[in-house]
Amino acid sequence: MQTSPRTPGTAIHDLARCLHRLPPSCGPVRLIGVDGHAGSGKTTFAGHLAAELGGAPVLHLDDIASHEELFAWTGRLLREVIEPLRHGETARYFPYDWNARRFGPTRALPPAPVILMEGVGAGRRVLRPWLAGLLWMELPRDEAWTRGRGRDGAALGEFWDGWVPAERRHFAEDPSRPFADALVRQFPEGYEVLPGPSETSGPGRALTQGDGPSAVC
């Protein structure tokens, strides 16, 4: 069914209200994954959503990955972030510096009612048991990659040449979109939030319902 974007800010406001109602999924935390192709607008959207959530922390998976481990960072994330949070403790991880090509000083991530985890692979199968909800940025991969290349410029052209096949392999082996609770589309005037393809959302996890535009909760 064709729908239209809501008034600017309305979709995110409704989504934030819905996320607060979800049961905790990782200790006391409602961990929300924001996944999608590189260049699809995950970081910008997560920033807007975090603000609507009253300043919710955002964990950027770019801080967890590295040049050598574009996608092989699951163990480190589970050890440094998921394990402490699920015990109600402050997580401590070492953000990767993509310019210096090394991990930096420790950064603390205390438990919070809602924590957003954004980045390619946020909805991978190993992480889904710890997610209260999974959001997918609905932008075709070629369009997202073109936008990402334009954003990063020629200086990162070589990086993108390696990234594209790596991301393609990742989603072929471990897709996220089929398990998304909601799809997020960006428009010049705001966002649209639509029901996701996931059929596993229980009564307490459903992020979307109804047939109207940007229906949430």
N, C-alpha and C positions, 0 to 999 in steps of 0.2 A: 504493500500500500504506500502510495506516495505521500510524504509528509513535508512540512515546511519548518524552517528553523523558528525557534521561539524568540521572544523579545530578548535583546542582548542581556546576558547574565542570568536569565530565568532558568535555562536548562541546568547550568552549573549550580545555581542556588537550590533547585529541587534535588539534584543529584547529591549535593553535600548533605542535605537534610536526610536523604535516604541512607547514605553511608553511615551517618551517626546512629541509625536505628539497627544496623546489623550487629549480630553477636560477635564478640571478640574471636579472633581466629588464631592468634599467635601470642599465647599468654594473655595479657590484658589488652593487647593491641588489635585493632581492626586493620589488618595489612591489606592495602589495595594496590593491585598491580595495574600499571598503565603501560601497555605494550603496543607494538605497531612497527612498521618498517622504519628504518633510519630516514630521517627527514620528514616524518609524518606529522610532526608538531607535538610530540609527547611532552617535551620539557616545558614548552610554553603553556600547554593545557594543564599540566600538573601544577605549575605555578599559580594559575588562576584558581584551580580547584583548591589548592592549599590555602590560599587567601580566603576563599569562601568558607573553608573549614575552620577559620579562626587562627590561621598560622600553623597548620599541621606540618610536621617535618616531612621533607622529601628526600628519599634516598635515590641518588642518581646512579644507575648501574655503570655509567661511564667511569665512576670512581672505583668500581670494583674490577672491571675488566682491565686489560692491558694490551699492548701491542702483541705480546707473545700468547695471550689468552683472550682472544676476542670473545669466545663463548665458553671456555673451559674454566670458568670462575665459580662454578656452583659450590664446590667444597669450601672455598674461602668464605663465600657469602653465608653458607649454613653455619660455619664455625664462628665467624666474627659477628654476625648480625642476628640470624634467626635463632640460634641456640640461646644467647643471652635474653633476647626479647621474650621468648616463650617461657622463660623462667621469671619474667618481670624485672629483669636486670638491664642496666644500661649497656648497649652494644658499643663496641669500640672497633673501628676499622681504619684502614690506612689508605686514604684516597690516592689514586694513581695520577701522577703528573704526566700528561701526554706530551708535553714539550721536553721535560727533563728525562722522560722514559724511566721513571722510578717511582716507587710508592713514597708518599710523603708522611708527615707526622700523624699520629693517631687523631681520630675525630670521634667524639662521643655522640651516640644516638640514644637518648633516654626513651623509655616506653612512653607512649602517648595514646590517647583514645583512638586516633586514626593516624597511620603513617602511610604515605604514598611511596611506592617503589616504581620508578619509571625507567624505562630503557628497553632495548630490544632483548627479548628473552625473559621479561618480567613474568610472563605467564607460562614458562616452561613447566613440564610435568612434575619435576622434583619440587618446585616451589608451590604448585597449586594447593596442596594440602594445608598450607599456612596462610592462604589468601582468603579474606572475607569476601572479596569481589575482584573481578578482572575486567578491566576496560580496554577496548581495542580501538586505536585510532584508525578510522575507516578511510584510508587513502591508498589507491593502488600502488604497488611497489615501484613501478617505473616512474610514476609521477613523484612519489616520495623521494626516490633516489636522485632524480633530476633536481628537485628542490634542495636536497641536502648538498649536492655537489655545488650548486649555485651559491648556497649559503657559505660553504667552506672555502670556495675559491680554488684557483689553480694550484696553490701551494700544497693542498691536500689531495690533489688528483691521484697521486700514486697510492695513497692510503685507500681511497675509494675504489681503486682498481682491485685491491685485495679484499676490501670489505664486501663488495657486492656478491662475489661467489661464496664467501663465508656465510653471509646472511641467508643466501639462497639455500645452502646446504642445511643450515640450522633449522629453518622453518620447514624444509622437506622432511627432516627427521623428527622434529619436535614442534609441531604447529601450535600456536596459541589461539588464533582466531576462533576455531571451532568450539573453544571452551569459554569464550568471552561472555560475561553476563550482560554487557552493554556495548554498543558500538557508538563511537563519538565522531561526529563529522564537524569540521570547522567551516564556518562561513565568514565573510567579511564582517558581518554584524554580530557574530556570536557563535554558539555551538548548538548542535542538535544531538540529543542522546536517544538512541533507539534500542529496542530489545536485541540482545545478542543471540547467537545461534546455540548457546549452551542449553542443554536439556537436563542438566544435573542440578540446577539451582533448586534448593529446597524452599519451604515457606519462609524461612528466616533469611534466605540469601537473595531472593529475587530482587533485582535492581530495577526492573522495568515491568510494566504491565499496561494493558489497555491498547487501543488502536489509535489514539490521538497523537498529534505531533509531540515529539520529545517526551513521551510519557515515562515518568519515573515514579517508583513507589506505587 
